[in-house]
Amino acid sequence: MSLISQRVALARSGANDKVICKMASGWAVMGDVQFLPGYCLLLPDPVVSSLNDLDTQARTTYLLDMARLGDAVLQATDALRMNYEILGNSEPELHCHIFPRYASEAEQYRKMPVWFYDWKTATPYAEDVHGALRLKIARLLALTDK
């Protein structure tokens, strides 16, 4: 089972501590690392290989959820902008990385893709440190559901 499928299965069972909330297209989850506070992902449910495997309505729903999640992260943080990345090269199932970008980032990283950061030494997600932000994002998403 792939990493994305595993994470979705954990979210469905309530065993994924990084879940922000269930969205129409899948699961909003915090990233495993938080070198950029608020980094999160949108995992589709059901899991599919790529955006191209979704019909028009499902694509629309997924992309709208992606933007809504980005709006909530932007509102919950002091980020300047949001970056969205759907890659699928190393994990060949649909998922979107949602990265807040900050003025406070070191100059050598600020204008570069986040993949230039050292992911191996990045701060891991910890509920006692990042949980308040996770809950704030969830509250903001709940407000837009109404």
N, CA, C and O atoms as a MOPAC input file, in Angstrom:
PM7 MOZYME 1SCF
protein

 N      0.85000 1    -1.18100 1     0.00000 1
 C      0.00000 1     0.00000 1     0.00000 1
 C      0.89200 1     1.24000 1     0.00000 1
 O      1.84400 1     1.31800 1     0.77600 1
 N      0.59300 1     2.19900 1    -0.85600 1
 C      1.39500 1     3.41800 1    -0.96500 1
 C      1.20400 1     4.31300 1     0.25800 1
 O      0.27900 1     4.12100 1     1.04800 1
 N      2.08700 1     5.28400 1     0.39500 1
 C      2.02000 1     6.22100 1     1.51400 1
 C      0.70400 1     7.00300 1     1.50900 1
 O      0.09800 1     7.19500 1     2.56300 1
 N      0.26000 1     7.45400 1     0.34100 1
 C     -0.98300 1     8.23000 1     0.26300 1
 C     -2.16100 1     7.34800 1     0.67800 1
 O     -3.00300 1     7.77400 1     1.46900 1
 N     -2.22700 1     6.13800 1     0.15700 1
 C     -3.30000 1     5.21000 1     0.54000 1
 C     -3.27100 1     4.91400 1     2.03600 1
 O     -4.31900 1     4.83900 1     2.67800 1
 N     -2.07100 1     4.74600 1     2.59000 1
 C     -1.94900 1     4.50600 1     4.03600 1
 C     -2.48900 1     5.68800 1     4.83300 1
 O     -3.22700 1     5.50300 1     5.80100 1
 N     -2.12200 1     6.90300 1     4.42500 1
 C     -2.55800 1     8.09400 1     5.15900 1
 C     -4.07200 1     8.27200 1     5.07300 1
 O     -4.70700 1     8.67500 1     6.04700 1
 N     -4.64800 1     7.97400 1     3.91700 1
 C     -6.10700 1     8.07000 1     3.77700 1
 C     -6.78700 1     7.02000 1     4.65100 1
 O     -7.78400 1     7.31300 1     5.31000 1
 N     -6.25900 1     5.81200 1     4.65900 1
 C     -6.83200 1     4.75800 1     5.50300 1
 C     -6.76700 1     5.15500 1     6.98000 1
 O     -7.72500 1     4.93200 1     7.72100 1
 N     -5.66000 1     5.73400 1     7.41000 1
 C     -5.53900 1     6.21100 1     8.79600 1
 C     -6.54200 1     7.32400 1     9.08000 1
 O     -7.15000 1     7.35400 1    10.15000 1
 N     -6.71500 1     8.22900 1     8.13500 1
 C     -7.68700 1     9.32000 1     8.32300 1
 C     -9.09800 1     8.77000 1     8.45500 1
 O     -9.85600 1     9.19600 1     9.32600 1
 N     -9.44900 1     7.82500 1     7.59300 1
 C    -10.79000 1     7.22300 1     7.66100 1
 C    -11.05600 1     6.56900 1     9.01100 1
 O    -12.17400 1     6.61700 1     9.52400 1
 N    -10.01800 1     5.95700 1     9.58500 1
 C    -10.18900 1     5.24100 1    10.85300 1
 C    -10.01400 1     6.14000 1    12.07100 1
 O    -10.16400 1     5.68400 1    13.20500 1
 N     -9.69800 1     7.41300 1    11.84600 1
 C     -9.49100 1     8.33100 1    12.96000 1
 C     -8.12800 1     8.20500 1    13.60300 1
 O     -7.92200 1     8.70900 1    14.70700 1
 N     -7.19200 1     7.54400 1    12.94000 1
 C     -5.87400 1     7.29200 1    13.51800 1
 C     -4.76900 1     8.17800 1    12.94700 1
 O     -3.59500 1     7.95300 1    13.23700 1
 N     -5.11800 1     9.17400 1    12.14900 1
 C     -4.12900 1    10.08600 1    11.58500 1
 C     -4.18400 1    11.38100 1    12.39400 1
 O     -5.12700 1    12.16000 1    12.25500 1
 N     -3.17700 1    11.61400 1    13.23700 1
 C     -3.18000 1    12.77900 1    14.12700 1
 C     -2.93700 1    14.09700 1    13.40600 1
 O     -3.01300 1    15.16000 1    14.02100 1
 N     -2.64900 1    14.04200 1    12.12400 1
 C     -2.39800 1    15.25400 1    11.35500 1
 C     -3.63000 1    15.74300 1    10.59500 1
 O     -3.55900 1    16.75000 1     9.89100 1
 N     -4.74500 1    15.05200 1    10.72900 1
 C     -5.96000 1    15.44900 1    10.00800 1
 C     -6.43600 1    16.81600 1    10.48500 1
 O     -6.58900 1    17.06900 1    11.68000 1
 N     -6.66100 1    17.67600 1     9.51600 1
 C     -7.27500 1    18.97700 1     9.78600 1
 C     -8.78300 1    18.79500 1     9.75100 1
 O     -9.49100 1    19.16700 1    10.68600 1
 N     -9.26500 1    18.21500 1     8.65400 1
 C    -10.69500 1    17.93000 1     8.52400 1
 C    -10.94300 1    17.10800 1     7.26500 1
 O    -10.08200 1    16.98500 1     6.39500 1
 N    -12.13700 1    16.55500 1     7.19900 1
 C    -12.61100 1    15.88700 1     5.98100 1
 C    -13.19300 1    16.97500 1     5.09600 1
 O    -13.94600 1    17.82700 1     5.56600 1
 N    -12.85000 1    16.94900 1     3.82800 1
 C    -13.39000 1    17.89200 1     2.85300 1
 C    -14.18000 1    17.09100 1     1.82600 1
 O    -14.13600 1    15.86100 1     1.82700 1
 N    -14.89100 1    17.77500 1     0.96400 1
 C    -15.72600 1    17.08800 1    -0.02800 1
 C    -14.91500 1    16.13000 1    -0.89600 1
 O    -15.41600 1    15.07400 1    -1.28200 1
 N    -13.66300 1    16.48900 1    -1.20600 1
 C    -12.85500 1    15.67000 1    -2.11100 1
 C    -11.90100 1    14.72100 1    -1.40300 1
 O    -11.32000 1    13.84000 1    -2.03800 1
 N    -11.73200 1    14.88800 1    -0.09800 1
 C    -10.76200 1    14.05200 1     0.60100 1
 C    -10.42800 1    14.59800 1     1.96600 1
 O    -11.30000 1    15.08200 1     2.68800 1
 N     -9.14400 1    14.51900 1     2.32100 1
 C     -8.68500 1    14.86100 1     3.65800 1
 C     -7.64600 1    15.97400 1     3.61200 1
 O     -6.66000 1    15.88300 1     2.88100 1
 N     -7.87000 1    17.01600 1     4.39100 1
 C     -6.86200 1    18.04300 1     4.61700 1
 C     -6.02500 1    17.57700 1     5.80300 1
 O     -6.56400 1    17.27600 1     6.86800 1
 N     -4.71000 1    17.51600 1     5.61900 1
 C     -3.81000 1    17.04500 1     6.67500 1
 C     -2.60000 1    17.96600 1     6.76700 1
 O     -2.18100 1    18.56100 1     5.77400 1
 N     -2.05200 1    18.07300 1     7.95700 1
 C     -0.81100 1    18.80800 1     8.15300 1
 C      0.33400 1    17.98600 1     7.57500 1
 O      0.28000 1    16.75700 1     7.54700 1
 N      1.36500 1    18.67600 1     7.11700 1
 C      2.54800 1    17.99700 1     6.61500 1
 C      3.32400 1    17.33800 1     7.73700 1
 O      3.25000 1    17.76800 1     8.88800 1
 N      4.06200 1    16.30500 1     7.40600 1
 C      4.87600 1    15.59400 1     8.39700 1
 C      5.93100 1    16.50000 1     9.01700 1
 O      6.32300 1    16.30700 1    10.16800 1
 N      6.38700 1    17.48000 1     8.26000 1
 C      7.35400 1    18.45800 1     8.76100 1
 C      6.74000 1    19.84500 1     8.63300 1
 O      5.85100 1    20.07400 1     7.81400 1
 N      7.22500 1    20.75600 1     9.44800 1
 C      6.66200 1    22.10700 1     9.47600 1
 C      7.75400 1    23.16900 1     9.39100 1
 O      7.76800 1    24.11100 1    10.18300 1
 N      8.67300 1    23.02000 1     8.42900 1
 C      9.68800 1    24.05500 1     8.23700 1
 C      9.04300 1    25.35000 1     7.77400 1
 O      9.58800 1    26.43400 1     7.98500 1
 N      7.87300 1    25.23300 1     7.13800 1
 C      7.02100 1    26.37500 1     6.82400 1
 C      5.71900 1    26.14100 1     7.58600 1
 O      4.90200 1    25.32200 1     7.16400 1
 N      5.50900 1    26.84600 1     8.70400 1
 C      4.32100 1    26.59200 1     9.52200 1
 C      3.02700 1    26.69500 1     8.72000 1
 O      2.75800 1    27.70000 1     8.06300 1
 N      2.24000 1    25.63400 1     8.79300 1
 C      0.99500 1    25.57000 1     8.03600 1
 C      1.08600 1    24.71200 1     6.79000 1
 O      0.09200 1    24.53100 1     6.08700 1
 N      2.27600 1    24.17600 1     6.50500 1
 C      2.40900 1    23.27600 1     5.35100 1
 C      1.42700 1    22.12400 1     5.53400 1
 O      1.40800 1    21.46500 1     6.57300 1
 N      0.62000 1    21.89600 1     4.51600 1
 C     -0.36600 1    20.82400 1     4.58800 1
 C     -0.54800 1    20.18200 1     3.21900 1
 O      0.03600 1    20.61300 1     2.22400 1
 N     -1.36800 1    19.15000 1     3.19600 1
 C     -1.64300 1    18.42200 1     1.96300 1
 C     -3.13100 1    18.16400 1     1.85700 1
 O     -3.84400 1    18.13100 1     2.86000 1
 N     -3.58500 1    17.98400 1     0.64100 1
 C     -4.94600 1    17.52600 1     0.37500 1
 C     -4.82300 1    16.13900 1    -0.25000 1
 O     -4.24800 1    15.97000 1    -1.32500 1
 N     -5.37900 1    15.15500 1     0.45200 1
 C     -5.34500 1    13.75900 1     0.00300 1
 C     -6.73000 1    13.37300 1    -0.49500 1
 O     -7.70600 1    13.53700 1     0.23700 1
 N     -6.84500 1    12.86500 1    -1.71800 1
 C     -8.17300 1    12.53100 1    -2.23900 1
 C     -8.73700 1    11.27300 1    -1.58400 1
 O     -7.99600 1    10.37400 1    -1.18600 1
 N    -10.03500 1    11.23000 1    -1.48400 1
 C    -10.71500 1    10.03400 1    -0.98000 1
 C    -11.98200 1     9.85300 1    -1.80400 1
 O    -12.93500 1    10.61900 1    -1.65600 1
 N    -11.99900 1     8.84200 1    -2.67200 1
 C    -11.05000 1     7.73800 1    -2.80000 1
 C     -9.73700 1     8.17500 1    -3.46200 1
 O     -9.67800 1     9.17100 1    -4.18300 1
 N     -8.69400 1     7.39200 1    -3.19000 1
 C     -7.37800 1     7.64700 1    -3.76200 1
 C     -7.40500 1     7.29300 1    -5.25100 1
 O     -7.95300 1     6.26500 1    -5.64900 1
 N     -6.80500 1     8.16400 1    -6.05900 1
 C     -6.66200 1     7.93400 1    -7.50300 1
 C     -5.21800 1     8.22200 1    -7.88500 1
 O     -4.47500 1     8.83600 1    -7.11900 1
 N     -4.82800 1     7.78000 1    -9.06000 1
 C     -3.44500 1     7.95700 1    -9.49900 1
 C     -3.09300 1     9.40300 1    -9.81500 1
 O     -1.99300 1     9.85800 1    -9.50300 1
 N     -4.01800 1    10.12500 1   -10.43100 1
 C     -3.70400 1    11.49700 1   -10.81300 1
 C     -4.99000 1    12.30200 1   -10.98900 1
 O     -6.08900 1    11.74900 1   -11.02500 1
 N     -4.83000 1    13.59200 1   -11.09600 1
 C     -5.95000 1    14.48800 1   -11.34300 1
 C     -6.68900 1    14.08600 1   -12.62300 1
 O     -7.90400 1    14.25600 1   -12.72900 1
 N     -5.94900 1    13.55700 1   -13.57900 1
 C     -6.52800 1    13.15700 1   -14.85300 1
 C     -7.47000 1    11.97400 1   -14.74300 1
 O     -8.24200 1    11.70800 1   -15.66400 1
 N     -7.41500 1    11.25600 1   -13.61700 1
 C     -8.30200 1    10.11300 1   -13.41400 1
 C     -9.66800 1    10.51900 1   -12.86900 1
 O    -10.56500 1     9.68400 1   -12.75700 1
 N     -9.82900 1    11.78700 1   -12.53100 1
 C    -11.10300 1    12.27300 1   -11.99700 1
 C    -11.97500 1    12.81600 1   -13.12000 1
 O    -11.47100 1    13.37700 1   -14.09300 1
 N    -13.28400 1    12.64500 1   -12.98100 1
 C    -14.18100 1    13.26400 1   -13.94800 1
 C    -14.25700 1    14.76800 1   -13.66900 1
 O    -13.69700 1    15.25100 1   -12.68600 1
 N    -14.93600 1    15.48400 1   -14.52000 1
 C    -14.96700 1    16.94000 1   -14.42800 1
 C    -15.47000 1    17.42700 1   -13.07600 1
 O    -14.87900 1    18.34100 1   -12.50100 1
 N    -16.52200 1    16.85300 1   -12.56300 1
 C    -17.05800 1    17.28900 1   -11.27200 1
 C    -16.08600 1    17.00500 1   -10.13900 1
 O    -15.88700 1    17.85400 1    -9.27000 1
 N    -15.47600 1    15.81900 1   -10.13500 1
 C    -14.52900 1    15.46700 1    -9.08100 1
 C    -13.27700 1    16.34900 1    -9.15200 1
 O    -12.73200 1    16.73800 1    -8.11900 1
 N    -12.82800 1    16.66000 1   -10.36100 1
 C    -11.68200 1    17.57500 1   -10.52100 1
 C    -12.02300 1    18.94800 1    -9.95400 1
 O    -11.23800 1    19.54200 1    -9.21600 1
 N    -13.19000 1    19.43300 1   -10.30500 1
 C    -13.62800 1    20.74300 1    -9.82800 1
 C    -13.67400 1    20.77600 1    -8.30500 1
 O    -13.20800 1    21.72900 1    -7.68100 1
 N    -14.23400 1    19.73900 1    -7.72100 1
 C    -14.34300 1    19.65900 1    -6.26300 1
 C    -12.95700 1    19.62400 1    -5.62500 1
 O    -12.70400 1    20.33600 1    -4.65300 1
 N    -12.05600 1    18.79600 1    -6.16700 1
 C    -10.70900 1    18.68100 1    -5.60900 1
 C     -9.96800 1    20.01600 1    -5.69400 1
 O     -9.36800 1    20.45800 1    -4.71400 1
 N    -10.00800 1    20.64500 1    -6.84100 1
 C     -9.27800 1    21.90100 1    -7.01300 1
 C     -9.88200 1    23.03400 1    -6.18300 1
 O     -9.15000 1    23.89200 1    -5.68900 1
 N    -11.18500 1    23.04600 1    -6.02800 1
 C    -11.82000 1    24.03500 1    -5.16000 1
 C    -11.42200 1    23.78700 1    -3.69900 1
 O    -11.12100 1    24.73500 1    -2.97300 1
 N    -11.41800 1    22.53200 1    -3.27000 1
 C    -10.97200 1    22.20900 1    -1.91100 1
 C     -9.52200 1    22.63300 1    -1.70300 1
 O     -9.16800 1    23.14100 1    -0.63800 1
 N     -8.69800 1    22.42900 1    -2.69700 1
 C     -7.29900 1    22.82800 1    -2.62400 1
 C     -7.18600 1    24.33400 1    -2.38300 1
 O     -6.42700 1    24.77600 1    -1.52000 1
 N     -7.93700 1    25.10800 1    -3.14300 1
 C     -7.91200 1    26.56300 1    -2.98800 1
 C     -8.50100 1    26.98700 1    -1.64200 1
 O     -7.98100 1    27.90400 1    -1.00600 1
 N     -9.57300 1    26.33600 1    -1.20500 1
 C    -10.16600 1    26.65900 1     0.10200 1
 C     -9.18700 1    26.37600 1     1.22800 1
 O     -9.08600 1    27.15400 1     2.17700 1
 N     -8.46900 1    25.27200 1     1.13000 1
 C     -7.46600 1    24.93800 1     2.13600 1
 C     -6.35700 1    25.99400 1     2.13200 1
 O     -5.91200 1    26.43400 1     3.19200 1
 N     -5.92400 1    26.38700 1     0.96500 1
 C     -4.91800 1    27.45000 1     0.86400 1
 C     -5.41300 1    28.76700 1     1.45000 1
 O     -4.66100 1    29.46300 1     2.13300 1
 N     -6.66700 1    29.11300 1     1.19000 1
 C     -7.25000 1    30.33400 1     1.76800 1
 C     -7.22000 1    30.27900 1     3.29400 1
 O     -6.88200 1    31.26200 1     3.95300 1
 N     -7.57500 1    29.12900 1     3.84400 1
 C     -7.61100 1    28.98100 1     5.30100 1
 C     -6.20700 1    29.08000 1     5.89500 1
 O     -6.01800 1    29.72600 1     6.92600 1
 N     -5.23000 1    28.45300 1     5.26100 1
 C     -3.84900 1    28.52400 1     5.75700 1
 C     -3.35000 1    29.96800 1     5.67300 1
 O     -2.70700 1    30.46100 1     6.59900 1
 N     -3.64200 1    30.63000 1     4.57900 1
 C     -3.23600 1    32.02400 1     4.41500 1
 C     -3.83100 1    32.89700 1     5.51400 1
 O     -3.14600 1    33.75400 1     6.07200 1
 N     -5.09200 1    32.68100 1     5.82100 1
 C     -5.76000 1    33.45400 1     6.86300 1
 C     -5.24700 1    33.09300 1     8.26400 1
 O     -5.22800 1    33.94700 1     9.15100 1
 N     -4.84000 1    31.85900 1     8.46400 1
 C     -4.41100 1    31.38900 1     9.78200 1
 C     -2.95900 1    31.74100 1    10.10300 1
 O     -2.54000 1    31.64500 1    11.25700 1
 N     -2.20000 1    32.14100 1     9.10800 1
 C     -0.77200 1    32.42200 1     9.29300 1
 C     -0.47200 1    33.84700 1     8.83800 1
 O     -1.36200 1    34.57200 1     8.39300 1
 N      0.77700 1    34.22800 1     8.95400 1
 C      1.19900 1    35.53000 1     8.42300 1
 C      1.92400 1    35.36000 1     7.07900 1
 O      2.79400 1    36.15700 1     6.72700 1
 N      1.55700 1    34.32500 1     6.34800 1
 C      2.17800 1    34.04400 1     5.04900 1
 C      1.86600 1    35.15300 1     4.04700 1
 O      0.82700 1    35.81000 1     4.12400 1
 N      2.78100 1    35.34300 1     3.11400 1
 C      2.59700 1    36.32200 1     2.03900 1
 C      1.78000 1    35.75800 1     0.88500 1
 O      1.00800 1    36.46900 1     0.24200 1
 N      1.96700 1    34.47000 1     0.63800 1
 C      1.31700 1    33.81000 1    -0.49200 1
 C      1.30700 1    32.31600 1    -0.26300 1
 O      1.93000 1    31.80700 1     0.66800 1
 N      0.59100 1    31.62500 1    -1.12400 1
 C      0.52300 1    30.16800 1    -1.05300 1
 C      1.10900 1    29.58300 1    -2.33800 1
 O      0.93200 1    30.13000 1    -3.42600 1
 N      1.80500 1    28.46600 1    -2.18700 1
 C      2.26900 1    27.67600 1    -3.33200 1
 C      1.53300 1    26.34400 1    -3.29800 1
 O      1.34000 1    25.75600 1    -2.23400 1
 N      1.12600 1    25.87700 1    -4.47100 1
 C      0.39200 1    24.61700 1    -4.60900 1
 C      1.18200 1    23.72800 1    -5.55400 1
 O      1.57800 1    24.15700 1    -6.63700 1
 N      1.41000 1    22.48300 1    -5.13900 1
 C      2.16300 1    21.56800 1    -5.99400 1
 C      1.51000 1    20.19900 1    -6.03000 1
 O      1.31900 1    19.55400 1    -5.00000 1
 N      1.17400 1    19.77300 1    -7.23400 1
 C      0.70600 1    18.41300 1    -7.48000 1
 C      1.78600 1    17.76200 1    -8.32100 1
 O      1.95000 1    18.09600 1    -9.49400 1
 N      2.52300 1    16.83700 1    -7.73000 1
 C      3.65400 1    16.22800 1    -8.42200 1
 C      3.37100 1    14.76400 1    -8.75100 1
 O      3.06900 1    14.43800 1    -9.89800 1
 N      3.46400 1    13.89400 1    -7.77600 1
 C      3.15800 1    12.48800 1    -8.00800 1
 C      4.27800 1    11.66300 1    -8.58000 1
 O      4.04800 1    10.53800 1    -9.02300 1
 N      5.48700 1    12.19200 1    -8.58500 1
 C      6.59800 1    11.43800 1    -9.15300 1
 C      7.11600 1    10.36000 1    -8.20900 1
 O      7.35200 1     9.22900 1    -8.63400 1
 N      7.29300 1    10.69400 1    -6.94400 1
 C      7.79400 1     9.68900 1    -6.00600 1
 C      6.66700 1     8.96000 1    -5.28800 1
 O      6.83500 1     7.80700 1    -4.89100 1
 N      5.53200 1     9.60400 1    -5.11600 1
 C      4.31800 1     8.96400 1    -4.57700 1
 C      3.26300 1     9.06300 1    -5.67700 1
 O      2.58100 1    10.08300 1    -5.77600 1
 N      3.11500 1     8.03200 1    -6.50400 1
 C      2.29700 1     8.12300 1    -7.71800 1
 C      0.78100 1     8.02300 1    -7.48600 1
 O      0.08000 1     7.29000 1    -8.18500 1
 N      0.29800 1     8.76800 1    -6.50000 1
 C     -1.14100 1     8.90700 1    -6.27600 1
 C     -1.41000 1    10.38300 1    -6.03100 1
 O     -0.57600 1    11.09400 1    -5.46900 1
 N     -2.56700 1    10.82700 1    -6.45200 1
 C     -2.90900 1    12.24500 1    -6.36100 1
 C     -2.78800 1    12.74200 1    -4.93100 1
 O     -3.30200 1    12.12600 1    -3.99700 1
 N     -2.11100 1    13.84900 1    -4.77700 1
 C     -2.06100 1    14.61000 1    -3.53600 1
 C     -1.49400 1    15.98400 1    -3.86600 1
 O     -0.66700 1    16.12100 1    -4.76700 1
 N     -1.93500 1    16.97900 1    -3.14800 1
 C     -1.45000 1    18.33300 1    -3.38000 1
 C     -0.73700 1    18.83100 1    -2.13800 1
 O     -1.26700 1    18.75900 1    -1.02900 1
 N      0.47900 1    19.34100 1    -2.33600 1
 C      1.23100 1    20.00600 1    -1.27800 1
 C      0.80900 1    21.46900 1    -1.27900 1
 O      0.75900 1    22.10300 1    -2.33300 1
 N      0.51000 1    22.00000 1    -0.11200 1
 C      0.07600 1    23.39200 1     0.01500 1
 C      1.04500 1    24.07100 1     0.97600 1
 O      1.06200 1    23.79400 1     2.17500 1
 N      1.85600 1    24.97400 1     0.40700 1
 C      2.94400 1    25.59400 1     1.14900 1
 C      2.69600 1    27.08200 1     1.35400 1
 O      2.58100 1    27.82600 1     0.38000 1
 N      2.61100 1    27.53200 1     2.61800 1
 C      2.61000 1    28.97100 1     2.85600 1
 C      4.04400 1    29.47900 1     2.68100 1
 O      4.99500 1    28.81500 1     3.09300 1
 N      4.19400 1    30.63200 1     2.08300 1
 C      5.51800 1    31.22800 1     1.90300 1
 C      5.56800 1    32.54000 1     2.68300 1
 O      4.61200 1    33.31500 1     2.68900 1
 N      6.70600 1    32.76800 1     3.34000 1
 C      6.84200 1    33.84400 1     4.31400 1
 C      7.94700 1    34.82400 1     3.94300 1
 O      8.95300 1    34.44000 1     3.34700 1
 N      7.75600 1    36.08400 1     4.29800 1
 C      8.79800 1    37.10100 1     4.13600 1
 C      9.99500 1    36.77500 1     5.01400 1
 O     11.11700 1    37.17900 1     4.70700 1
 N      9.77300 1    36.05700 1     6.08900 1
 C     10.84300 1    35.72500 1     7.03900 1
 C     11.74200 1    34.57700 1     6.57400 1
 O     12.72200 1    34.25800 1     7.24700 1
 N     11.42900 1    33.95200 1     5.43900 1
 C     12.28600 1    32.86700 1     4.94100 1
 C     13.66400 1    33.42200 1     4.57700 1
 O     13.79000 1    34.55900 1     4.12200 1
 N     14.68600 1    32.60400 1     4.78400 1
 C     16.04700 1    33.00500 1     4.40500 1
 C     16.08400 1    33.32500 1     2.91500 1
 O     15.41800 1    32.67600 1     2.10900 1
 N     16.86000 1    34.32000 1     2.57200 1
 C     16.93100 1    34.81200 1     1.19000 1
 C     17.19100 1    33.69000 1     0.18000 1
 O     16.60600 1    33.68800 1    -0.90400 1
 N     18.06400 1    32.73700 1     0.52600 1
 C     18.40100 1    31.68000 1    -0.43300 1
 C     17.23300 1    30.73600 1    -0.71300 1
 O     17.27100 1    29.98500 1    -1.68700 1
 N     16.18700 1    30.76400 1     0.13300 1
 C     15.02400 1    29.89100 1    -0.05700 1
 C     13.78200 1    30.63300 1    -0.54300 1
 O     12.92200 1    30.03500 1    -1.19000 1
 N     13.67900 1    31.90800 1    -0.24600 1
 C     12.43200 1    32.65200 1    -0.42700 1
 C     11.85000 1    32.55000 1    -1.84600 1
 O     10.63500 1    32.43600 1    -2.00700 1
 N     12.68800 1    32.58900 1    -2.84500 1
 C     12.19400 1    32.56800 1    -4.23200 1
 C     12.39600 1    31.22800 1    -4.91700 1
 O     12.18900 1    31.10000 1    -6.12400 1
 N     12.79900 1    30.23500 1    -4.14500 1
 C     13.07200 1    28.91700 1    -4.70300 1
 C     11.94800 1    27.95600 1    -4.34300 1
 O     11.20300 1    28.21000 1    -3.39600 1
 N     11.81300 1    26.85500 1    -5.07900 1
 C     10.86000 1    25.82300 1    -4.66500 1
 C     11.23800 1    25.28700 1    -3.28200 1
 O     12.41400 1    25.25700 1    -2.92100 1
 N     10.25200 1    24.87600 1    -2.53000 1
 C     10.50000 1    24.40200 1    -1.16200 1
 C     11.36100 1    23.15100 1    -1.12300 1
 O     11.88400 1    22.80300 1    -0.06400 1
 N     11.51900 1    22.48200 1    -2.22400 1
 C     12.30600 1    21.25300 1    -2.25900 1
 C     13.78500 1    21.53300 1    -2.02800 1
 O     14.56400 1    20.59800 1    -1.84500 1
 N     14.19100 1    22.81600 1    -2.03400 1
 C     15.57100 1    23.17600 1    -1.74200 1
 C     15.85100 1    23.20400 1    -0.24100 1
 O     17.01100 1    23.22000 1     0.16900 1
 N     14.80200 1    23.20800 1     0.58400 1
 C     14.98800 1    23.11300 1     2.03500 1
 C     15.53700 1    21.73100 1     2.38400 1
 O     15.38000 1    20.77900 1     1.61900 1
 N     16.18100 1    21.63100 1     3.54300 1
 C     16.67700 1    20.34300 1     4.02900 1
 C     15.53800 1    19.64700 1     4.77700 1
 O     15.31500 1    19.91300 1     5.95900 1
 N     14.83500 1    18.77500 1     4.10500 1
 C     13.67700 1    18.08400 1     4.67200 1
 C     14.07500 1    17.11000 1     5.78100 1
 O     13.27800 1    16.82800 1     6.67600 1
 N     15.30000 1    16.60100 1     5.72500 1
 C     15.73000 1    15.61500 1     6.73300 1
 C     15.91500 1    16.23900 1     8.11600 1
 O     15.76600 1    15.55300 1     9.12700 1
 N     16.23800 1    17.52900 1     8.17000 1
 C     16.44200 1    18.19500 1     9.45600 1
 C     15.29300 1    19.14200 1     9.80400 1
 O     15.37800 1    19.88700 1    10.77900 1
 N     14.23400 1    19.11600 1     9.02200 1
 C     13.09100 1    20.00200 1     9.25700 1
 C     12.35900 1    19.61500 1    10.53800 1
 O     12.37500 1    18.45700 1    10.95500 1
 N     11.72400 1    20.59400 1    11.14500 1
 C     10.95000 1    20.37200 1    12.36800 1
 C      9.79000 1    19.43000 1    12.08500 1
 O      8.95500 1    19.73600 1    11.23400 1
 N      9.71000 1    18.29000 1    12.77300 1
 C      8.58000 1    17.38000 1    12.54700 1
 C      7.29500 1    17.95000 1    13.14300 1
 O      7.32900 1    18.70700 1    14.11300 1
 N      6.16400 1    17.57600 1    12.54900 1
 C      4.87600 1    17.97200 1    13.10500 1
 C      4.75300 1    17.38000 1    14.50200 1
 O      5.03500 1    16.20200 1    14.72000 1
 N      4.32700 1    18.21700 1    15.44500 1
 C      4.05700 1    17.76600 1    16.81200 1
 C      2.77300 1    18.44500 1    17.27200 1
 O      2.65100 1    19.66800 1    17.19400 1
 N      1.83900 1    17.67300 1    17.73900 1
 C      0.53500 1    18.21700 1    18.13400 1
 C      0.66500 1    19.30500 1    19.19800 1
 O     -0.05700 1    20.30100 1    19.14900 1
 N      1.57000 1    19.13000 1    20.15400 1
 C      1.70800 1    20.13600 1    21.21300 1
 C      2.29400 1    21.44700 1    20.70200 1
 O      2.10600 1    22.49100 1    21.32600 1
 N      2.99400 1    21.40700 1    19.58700 1
 C      3.57900 1    22.61000 1    18.99900 1
 C      2.69100 1    23.18100 1    17.89200 1
 O      2.48800 1    24.39400 1    17.82200 1
 N      2.16200 1    22.30800 1    17.02700 1
 C      1.44600 1    22.74000 1    15.82900 1
 C     -0.06500 1    22.51400 1    15.88900 1
 O     -0.78500 1    22.91800 1    14.97600 1
 N     -0.54400 1    21.88300 1    16.93900 1
 C     -1.96200 1    21.55100 1    17.03700 1
 C     -2.88500 1    22.75700 1    17.02200 1
 O     -3.96700 1    22.69700 1    16.43800 1
 N     -2.47700 1    23.85100 1    17.65300 1
 C     -3.32900 1    25.05200 1    17.66400 1
 C     -3.51800 1    25.58800 1    16.25100 1
 O     -4.61400 1    26.02100 1    15.89500 1
 N     -2.47000 1    25.56300 1    15.45000 1
 C     -2.58800 1    26.01100 1    14.06000 1
 C     -3.47900 1    25.05700 1    13.26600 1
 O     -4.30100 1    25.50000 1    12.46400 1
 N     -3.32100 1    23.75900 1    13.48400 1
 C     -4.17200 1    22.76500 1    12.81100 1
 C     -5.64300 1    23.04200 1    13.12300 1
 O     -6.48200 1    23.03200 1    12.22200 1
 N     -5.95500 1    23.28500 1    14.38100 1
 C     -7.34000 1    23.56000 1    14.78100 1
 C     -7.84300 1    24.88700 1    14.23000 1
 O     -9.01300 1    24.99800 1    13.86500 1
 N     -6.98000 1    25.88900 1    14.16500 1
 C     -7.37300 1    27.18900 1    13.59100 1
 C     -7.73200 1    27.03300 1    12.11300 1
 O     -8.72200 1    27.59900 1    11.65000 1
 N     -6.93600 1    26.27400 1    11.38100 1
 C     -7.22600 1    26.02200 1     9.95900 1
 C     -8.55700 1    25.28300 1     9.83300 1
 O     -9.37200 1    25.60800 1     8.97000 1
 N     -8.77500 1    24.28900 1    10.69600 1
 C    -10.03400 1    23.53100 1    10.67400 1
 C    -11.23300 1    24.44900 1    10.93300 1
 O    -12.25700 1    24.33100 1    10.26100 1
 N    -11.11200 1    25.36000 1    11.89900 1
 C    -12.21400 1    26.30000 1    12.19400 1
 C    -12.49600 1    27.20600 1    11.00500 1
 O    -13.65400 1    27.45800 1    10.67300 1
 N    -11.45300 1    27.69200 1    10.37100 1
 C    -11.64300 1    28.55500 1     9.20700 1
 C    -12.30100 1    27.81300 1     8.05800 1
 O    -13.13200 1    28.38700 1     7.35300 1
 N    -11.94900 1    26.55600 1     7.85300 1
 C    -12.58100 1    25.75300 1     6.80800 1
 C    -14.04100 1    25.49100 1     7.14800 1
 O    -14.89200 1    25.49300 1     6.25800 1
 N    -14.33900 1    25.26700 1     8.41300 1
 C    -15.72200 1    25.03100 1     8.82600 1
 C    -16.58900 1    26.26500 1     8.55500 1
 O    -17.76500 1    26.13800 1     8.21300 1
 N    -16.00800 1    27.44800 1     8.70800 1
 C    -16.74900 1    28.68900 1     8.44300 1
 C    -17.11100 1    28.82400 1     6.96200 1
 O    -18.16200 1    29.36800 1     6.62300 1
 N    -16.24000 1    28.33000 1     6.08500 1
 C    -16.50700 1    28.45600 1     4.64900 1
 C    -17.45200 1    27.37400 1     4.14500 1
 O    -17.92900 1    27.45200 1     3.01200 1
 N    -17.73200 1    26.35700 1     4.97700 1
 C    -18.67700 1    25.30100 1     4.60200 1
 C    -20.11400 1    25.78200 1     4.67800 1
 O    -21.00200 1    25.17700 1     4.07700 1
 N    -20.34800 1    26.84200 1     5.39400 1
 C    -21.72000 1    27.30000 1     5.65600 1
 C    -22.27300 1    28.11600 1     4.51400 1
 O    -23.41400 1    28.57400 1     4.57900 1

